[in-house]
Amino acid sequence: MIQLAALSKSFGGRVLLDAVSWQIDDGDRVGLSGPNGAGKTTLLKMMAGLEEPDSGLVTKPSGLTIGYLPQDGLSHTGRTLAEEAGLAFKPLLDMRAEIASLEDRLADDNGDEAGHMEMLTRYSELQEEFRRLEGYSIDLKITTVLRGLGFSAADMDNPSETFSGGWQMRIALAKLLLGRPGLLLLDEPTNHLDLDARNWLEDYLSSYPHAVILVSHDRYFLDAVVTRITEIGLRTLTDYVGNYSRYLEEREVRMERLRQQKKEQDDEIARMQVFINRFRYQATKAAQVQSRIKMLDKIVPLEIPPERKRVHFSFPACAKSGRTVLDLRGVRKTYGSRAVLNGVSLHIERGDRTALVGPNGAGKSTLMRLLSGVEAPDSGTRTEGHQVVMQYFAQDEATRLDPSLNVYQTLAGDAPIHMVPQIRNILGGFLFSGDDVDKPVRVLSGGERTRLAVARMLLRPSNTLLLDEPTNHLDLDSKDVLLEALEDFGGTLIFVSHDRYFVDRLATKILEIGDGQALLYPGTYEEFVWSRKVRDAGRNGDSAPPASRPRQASPAAAAPPPQIPYEQRKRQEAESRKEQKAAETRRKRIEDLETRIAEREEAIKGLEASMAAPGFYEDHQTAKPIIERHQNLMWEVGNLMSQWEELQGTEA
């Protein structure tokens, strides 16, 4: 459907892609993976036609429609929400307007009969075409997608300019989904979505009839949606069949194989170099030396992506809190005439790991501010337990960093003495390395400030953590650093996150916020979703039970099964073992040949010393067997060298 042919792209002196060829077929759902700055967004822009490659071609059918969603920066004005979303159906809306106009004109009996018949014919054609293109379901489609992305019925007639930046991106996403382009390019589509909207988008994209290419730092979302991961790195694209979890497994196997091949290649190069250096100036070895020099010139050094550093550490020690950590009784909080929280009571005990869920604007951040004590309730009480040492990470935590400090100073200022040696490791885990640690905070981007704020949090001793969207702007590796630290955290955790994988790994209780209330569900997020389906089925009078109750399972178990069939995977594993065994056999044969060559060359050296002695050729009877032995050894060495060079060529 769309092909990249010998495509290259550079920025300054840095090559992102070098003569890359790649193909996307209709129905493919591909996730792009790679470190920040590898070129994922650039690749999407080139495929969307918004950026030109330095060389090569992006080939696509003339009738292919492409929809591109950037990470941010889009806004909409001048129309209501429903009207803006409806622009995805502009040809159908124009057709509907013409049908309405014809109906008005046909109702006028003053026209001539010929004109009347012509309008009737046109009206009939339009009606048939409108019906064929499912024009009568436009309003239903618009409502379905907008509601799925979190808009309420009351939002439909609101001016689009009244929605904030995150909701503006949802409008843009809705228009793309309604337009159903042949190729959908999505750059971090889940950035501004809550969990319910992400779950809806997962289902929508999983059944999308055309090709989808997306960039996402949401591991669970990738597992649920994509059927292929394409990794950008070392100036090329590498495909892995399956979802993200499968990709991690396959990538590790591939990296291990590459590391072994690289070691073997380095060993071979070293052996040849030793031979060349040893015999470079011996006339009898000139041909063999030249042969090895030519072989060295032909070897293409293997490149291996740098290993992703695994940063792991524990929170600084802190005394335990009392059994009761926080207690809210009858809490009410209003903004204007709207009661965000109305009579909420909540009891948090030591060791609880509670995730707050609910649509954007439901009051999750408000409740977090009340729990932290940053904001007081309009009525009701907040009681903090004995010896609670609390740390609150707000959504706007990044704006509270001191702009006069540099990156390293920001962490060092709050760190206990025994944690100072870990500062550079922690910064590396959040993508601050080398000279980055000396950057002033004032020059950092919004995403960099958020990463720094998260890193700073990890150095402060506390026994109670309140985290409001700590994973925003974190890449997958940085999320893993934070996730592992929180898994080992021995205190109480209350958090808001729209990352399903993060919630699945951490939460043991779910607090649902909505309609002014806070309802607590003991158990995992998966169990909460099941419980809510049961509740909704009861409300709707549905006698059919929902899906069976989920088992306690790890996120890996909840992920979709690997896309590669078992028999095919077994064949691949058997072929890999066969290749490894063959490589080992070749390596042993090479070592054996080198030993035999060295032994015979040593014997030749001894014979040549005898042959160089004065008067050697005068005694023909004595000289003849030595000369024959010398010739035989020379032929034997030549034969052994031929075998050695053949095996070296096979290895290369």
GIGI-V706913 format. One record per run of one state. SS is the DSSP state (~ for helix, > for strand, _ for the rest). FROM is the first residue (numbers start at 1). LEN is the number of residues. Records with the same first field share a line. If there is no record, write none. Layout:
# GIGI-V706913
SS=FROM-LEN, FROM-LEN
This chain:
# GIGI-V706913
_=1-1, 12-2, 25-4, 34-6, 49-6, 61-5, 70-10, 107-6, 133-2, 149-4, 156-3, 163-2, 180-3, 188-7, 207-4, 216-3, 226-2, 234-2, 242-2, 280-3, 299-25, 336-2, 350-3, 358-6, 373-6, 385-5, 394-3, 401-5, 413-4, 430-4, 439-1, 444-2, 458-6, 469-7, 489-3, 497-3, 507-2, 515-2, 523-2, 540-15, 559-7, 612-4, 619-1, 652-1
>=2-10, 14-11, 29-5, 55-6, 66-4, 80-1, 159-1, 183-5, 211-5, 228-6, 236-6, 324-12, 338-12, 353-5, 379-6, 390-4, 406-1, 440-1, 464-5, 492-5, 509-6, 517-6
~=40-9, 81-26, 113-20, 135-14, 153-3, 160-3, 165-15, 195-12, 219-7, 244-36, 283-16, 364-9, 397-4, 407-6, 417-13, 434-5, 441-3, 446-12, 476-13, 500-7, 525-15, 555-4, 566-46, 616-3, 620-32
